[in-house]
Amino acid sequence: MPQTYHNYIDGHWVPAQSGATAENRNPADQRDLIGLFPQSGTADVEAAVGAARRAFATWRLVPAPARAEILYRAAQLFRERKDRFADDMTREMGKVLAETAGDVQEAIDMSYLMAGEGRRLFGQTTPSELRNKFAMSVRQPIGVCAAITAWNFPMAVPSWKILPALVCGNTVVFKPAEESPLTAVNFVQTLEDAGLPPGVLNLVMGDGPSAAAPMVEHPDVSVVSFTGSTETGRRVNEAGARTFKKVHLEMGGKNVIIVMDDARLDLAVDGAVWGGFGTSGQRCTAASRVVVHEAVYDAFLARFVDRARHVVVGDGRRAGVQMGPSIHEAQLAKVIEYVGIGRAEGARLVLGGSRLTDGDFAHGWFHEPTIFADVTPSMRIAREEIFGPVVSVLKVRSLDEAIAVANDVAYGLSASIYTQDINAAFTAMRDVYTGLFYVNAPTIGAEVHLPFGGVKATGNGHREAGIAALDVFSEWKSIYIDFSGKLQRAQMDTEQI
Ligand code: NAD
């Protein structure tokens, strides 16, 4: 019998009120049933938001250093459980063990970072315009926060949202992706074991329209932090606006590596392989475009194809495997569709292009690493997020043209340049419009103490991780303390607000 898992509401592990469950299966082997997970609906969201609202009344008053103590303990537990959590994660979402261990490590790092914030949460003190008056601004918790996340970083991204929300004194309802519920259970269980009081963090599993949309519409939810596709993000933004929620969106990407004529090609090839095919291309930061200077175009392409040809595809839990499957059948179908689009648009298919179905691949959603050359900026494969192991290589004549091509997409998450010329590196860093930029490294590899997020159709002006995350989950209160003992008026002639 498969194991049945439950939601976590008000400190109790409980089934969905309807009793409905959904299967979670291994994308590398569909015969492997991981478990049955709740298919929640409005009643479950109602219970979770109610618990979070009640818990907020006390959690907001727990001193931040005491809140932080729980996060320190959680960091320790994540560390102890890292191998098991990585194995569970690979089994349910497919990326290789080295990557899922890195995903758990992000939660460890974020727990320590936010635990440290419990003794800072700095505000501002400023001089007042008036004598014998003191002025300062302090961070205040906001209330109940909804965290709605994607499956590709199933522990890292929730930790980027939930841990800063908690240390700031908010309570949380968490709706993980339907493809990675076991990792969500592992995450929440660890925080429970670390000593988080009932109701402070609640887990509601299920699909987006049934289990997440009611959170976005709920009048008692004050903040929605969302990671997912741009299409869903737009819907979340519109729905959140009706009740004036603070909505934080991290959405799709079409990231770019620029390879200049003076680049170290060995490094650039490594970056393009790892950036393009890591996590089977299913990273928001995946390097799905490589823009190469004409002087090194042929040399780069030959080496890139040769390296990518040797990427070992298979079950991510097996030693030596470098690239796992697509997450599910629909995602694989999207990859296959885009390969067809690329061919029809006239791009040159130089590697891969097919689904893998023989032998061990027969029961999973595997696709070959695929490279299109001679792609032009107007082709759909150069503009749209595919979210699979498909890389488009484009030729340019200059740095200016490379920057123009880099910017000529709707998204703005991550970009990188390979060059030995410091002037070119700084020019591209300044002029490529993205939230992340790398020099002589691929488009991937965020560190938790730096802000993470994108511009244009990738984000809406907020950032997660880093100290910037505190700005999403707190609001400023400005405080004036007059100790003059009389009514003071501003020294300016203008009317006071
Ligand atoms: P998705 O938009 O389909 O789902 C994301 C989450 O939204 C899931 O939990 C889903 O259940 C929920 N959802 C679905 N419909 C909803 C609705 N109507 N209201 C509220 N929530 C709803 O995305 P996905 O396919 O799971 O993830 C892949 C996408 O995520 C890619 O576009 C990728 O680039 C993006 N992503 C972005 C970042 C980033 O930081 N920018 C990080 C990881 C993934």
Boltz pocket constraint, residues with backbone or C-beta under 6 A from the ligand:
constraints:
  - pocket:
      binder: B
      contacts: [[A, 148], [A, 149], [A, 150], [A, 151], [A, 152], [A, 153], [A, 157], [A, 175], [A, 176], [A, 177], [A, 178], [A, 206], [A, 207], [A, 208], [A, 209], [A, 212], [A, 213], [A, 216], [A, 227], [A, 228], [A, 229], [A, 230], [A, 231], [A, 232], [A, 233], [A, 235], [A, 236], [A, 250], [A, 251], [A, 252], [A, 253], [A, 283], [A, 284], [A, 285], [A, 385], [A, 387], [A, 413], [A, 453], [A, 454], [A, 458]]
      max_distance: 6.0
